[in-house]
Amino acid sequence: MILGFSIALIVFSLLMILLVLLHKGKGGGLSDMFGGGMSSAIGGSSVAERNLDRITIVLGLCWFACIVVLSLLLKFK
């Protein structure tokens, strides 16, 4: 049981890193290095960006829940 949540936590963590790096930059920073600064001049929030925001929030909640469950399992083992 603990092994399953540990693997899920690793997968969620890697997906969170990927999704955060996919977000459009708000100016100045590492996102400009990857070409995010060019698209920021267009302005507006596209449907893809809003969906990416929603997916990131849901994945972040799953990541947090996995941490809480894993810590409870380890505490009451």
C-alpha positions in Angstrom: 0.0 0.0 0.0 2.8 2.4 0.9 4.7 1.4 -2.1 1.8 2.2 -4.4 1.4 5.7 -2.9 5.1 6.3 -3.1 5.1 5.5 -6.8 2.0 7.6 -7.3 3.8 10.5 -5.6 6.8 10.2 -7.8 4.6 10.2 -11.0 2.5 13.1 -9.8 5.7 15.1 -8.9 7.1 14.5 -12.4 3.8 15.5 -14.1 3.6 18.6 -11.9 7.1 19.7 -13.0 6.2 19.1 -16.7 2.9 21.0 -16.4 4.5 24.0 -14.6 7.2 24.2 -17.3 4.5 24.2 -20.0 2.8 27.3 -18.7 3.2 30.6 -20.5 5.6 33.0 -18.8 4.5 36.2 -17.3 7.7 37.9 -18.2 11.4 37.7 -17.2 12.6 34.3 -15.9 13.3 30.9 -17.1 10.3 30.7 -19.3 11.7 33.4 -21.6 14.8 31.3 -22.1 12.5 28.6 -23.7 10.7 31.1 -25.9 7.8 32.0 -23.6 8.5 35.7 -23.9 7.5 35.9 -27.6 4.0 34.7 -27.1 3.4 37.0 -24.1 3.0 40.0 -26.4 -0.1 38.5 -28.0 -2.0 38.8 -24.7 -5.2 37.1 -23.7 -5.7 33.6 -22.3 -6.4 30.9 -24.8 -8.6 27.8 -24.2 -5.5 25.7 -24.1 -3.9 27.8 -21.4 -7.1 27.7 -19.3 -7.3 23.9 -19.7 -3.6 23.7 -18.7 -4.4 25.7 -15.6 -7.3 23.4 -14.7 -5.2 20.3 -15.2 -2.4 21.7 -13.1 -4.8 22.5 -10.3 -6.4 19.1 -10.3 -3.0 17.4 -10.4 -1.8 19.6 -7.6 -4.7 18.6 -5.4 -4.1 14.9 -6.2 -0.4 15.4 -5.4 -1.3 17.0 -2.1 -3.8 14.3 -1.2 -1.2 11.6 -2.0 1.3 13.3 0.4 -1.4 13.4 3.2 -2.4 9.8 2.7 1.2 8.6 2.6 2.1 10.5 5.7 -0.9 9.1 7.6 0.0 5.6 6.4 3.6 6.0 7.7 2.4 7.5 11.0 0.0 4.8 11.8 2.0 1.9 10.5 
